[in-house]
Amino acid sequence: MNLYFLVPMLAAIGLLQTTFVPYLSLLGAKPNLMLLVVVAWTLIAGSREGLWWAFIGGLWLDLLGGSPLGASALALVAAAYLIGQGAGAIFRERLLIRVLSGLAAGLVYGSVLLGLLALGGRPADWPATLVRVIVPDALYNAMLLPVVYVLVLAASRRVGSRRWEV
């Protein structure tokens, strides 16, 4: 994917995530569009490209959403790394792998972000946040990932090459 296309596309996703997506809550759980797109791309193109998407997308989330700079980027990179290492090319086409990837990525992203915010001095009630925020959000993302995967796959085929062009 062309870097000149990738950066503005991830900026648009970050803008959607910080403005519109919070209104899509379901029983208090909120989807994470950037996480979904990053995980889908990691499953499609592999760990290397997924890590770049995670880093750039996370920086956009931090810039647009008010998180400490680098917190969302590091949390997304951790999630993308887990998915890139865990879901090999053989298994990525299976629906169950996509759902489990969304669940695992959501749990890792939320836990890493909460840990980073706690290290930064923000108060964190780990058990309550896990039960009320991280797990419900991860389950919601797990349900949405198969749909986002198909959309990202279709978009990648329309745009063309999946290789980095700098």
C-alpha positions in Angstrom: 0.0 0.0 0.0 1.3 3.4 -0.9 2.4 5.4 2.1 0.9 8.6 0.6 -2.5 6.9 0.6 -2.0 5.1 3.9 -1.3 8.1 6.2 -4.4 10.1 5.2 -6.6 7.0 5.2 -5.5 6.1 8.8 -6.1 9.8 9.7 -9.7 9.5 8.4 -10.2 6.3 10.4 -8.8 8.0 13.5 -11.1 11.0 12.9 -14.1 8.6 12.6 -13.0 6.7 15.7 -12.8 9.9 17.9 -15.9 11.6 16.6 -18.5 9.2 15.2 -17.7 5.7 16.4 -18.4 6.4 20.1 -22.1 6.8 19.2 -22.2 3.1 18.0 -22.1 1.8 21.5 -23.9 -1.4 22.2 -24.9 -2.0 25.9 -22.0 0.2 26.9 -19.4 -1.5 24.7 -17.7 0.6 22.0 -16.1 -0.6 18.8 -12.5 0.4 18.0 -12.5 1.0 14.2 -8.7 1.6 14.1 -8.1 -1.7 16.0 -10.4 -3.5 13.7 -8.8 -2.2 10.5 -5.2 -2.8 11.8 -6.1 -6.4 12.8 -7.8 -7.1 9.5 -4.8 -5.7 7.6 -2.4 -7.7 9.8 -4.4 -10.9 8.9 -4.4 -10.0 5.2 -0.9 -8.6 4.6 1.2 -10.0 7.5 2.9 -8.8 10.6 5.3 -6.4 9.1 2.7 -4.2 7.4 0.3 -4.7 10.3 2.9 -3.2 12.7 3.3 -0.1 10.5 -0.4 0.4 10.2 -0.7 0.0 14.0 2.0 2.5 14.7 0.7 5.2 12.3 -2.9 4.6 13.2 -2.1 4.7 16.9 -0.3 8.0 16.5 -3.4 9.4 14.8 -5.6 8.1 17.6 -3.3 9.8 20.2 -3.2 13.1 18.3 -7.0 13.2 17.6 -8.3 11.6 20.8 -6.2 13.2 23.5 -4.4 10.2 24.8 -0.7 10.6 25.8 1.3 10.6 22.6 2.4 7.0 21.8 0.0 5.2 24.2 -2.5 4.1 21.6 0.3 3.5 19.1 2.1 1.1 21.6 -1.2 -0.6 22.5 -2.1 -1.1 18.8 1.5 -2.3 18.0 1.2 -4.9 20.8 -2.1 -6.1 19.5 -0.9 -6.3 15.9 2.2 -8.1 16.9 0.2 -10.7 18.8 -2.1 -11.2 15.8 0.8 -11.2 13.3 2.6 -13.9 15.2 -0.5 -16.0 16.2 -2.6 -16.1 13.1 -0.5 -17.6 10.4 -1.3 -17.5 6.7 -2.8 -21.0 6.9 -5.5 -20.1 9.4 -6.4 -16.5 8.7 -9.2 -17.4 6.3 -11.1 -19.2 9.0 -14.0 -17.3 10.5 -13.2 -18.5 14.0 -9.7 -17.3 13.7 -10.9 -13.8 12.8 -13.3 -13.7 15.7 -10.7 -14.9 18.2 -8.2 -12.5 16.7 -10.6 -9.6 17.3 -11.2 -10.8 20.9 -7.5 -11.2 21.6 -6.5 -7.9 20.0 -9.2 -6.1 22.0 -8.1 -7.6 25.3 -4.4 -6.8 24.6 -5.1 -3.3 23.3 -7.3 -2.4 26.3 -5.0 -3.9 28.8 -1.8 -2.3 27.4 -3.5 1.1 27.1 -4.9 0.9 30.7 -1.4 -0.1 31.9 0.2 2.8 30.1 -2.3 5.3 31.4 -1.8 4.0 34.9 2.0 4.4 34.5 1.3 7.9 33.4 -0.4 8.7 36.7 -4.0 8.2 35.8 -6.0 6.3 38.4 -7.0 2.8 37.3 -9.4 0.3 38.9 -8.1 -2.8 37.0 -10.9 -5.3 37.9 -13.7 -2.9 37.3 -12.2 -1.6 34.0 -11.6 -5.1 32.8 -15.1 -6.2 33.5 -17.0 -3.0 32.5 -14.9 -1.7 29.6 -12.1 -3.9 28.2 -14.0 -7.3 27.9 -17.2 -5.9 26.5 -15.3 -3.8 24.0 -13.2 -6.8 23.0 -16.3 -8.9 22.5 -17.9 -6.2 20.4 -14.8 -5.9 18.3 -14.7 -9.7 17.9 -18.2 -9.7 16.5 -17.3 -6.9 14.0 -14.0 -8.1 12.8 -15.3 -10.6 10.2 -17.2 -7.9 8.5 -14.3 -5.4 8.7 -12.0 -8.1 7.4 -14.1 -8.6 4.3 -14.4 -4.8 3.7 -10.6 -4.3 4.1 -9.8 -7.2 1.8 -12.2 -5.9 -0.9 -10.7 -2.4 -0.5 -7.1 -3.8 -0.8 -8.0 -5.6 -4.0 -9.5 -2.4 -5.5 -6.6 -0.2 -4.5 -4.1 -2.7 -5.8 -0.7 -3.8 -4.5 -0.3 -4.7 -0.8 3.4 -3.9 -0.8 4.9 -0.8 0.8 5.9 1.9 -1.6 7.9 4.7 -0.1 
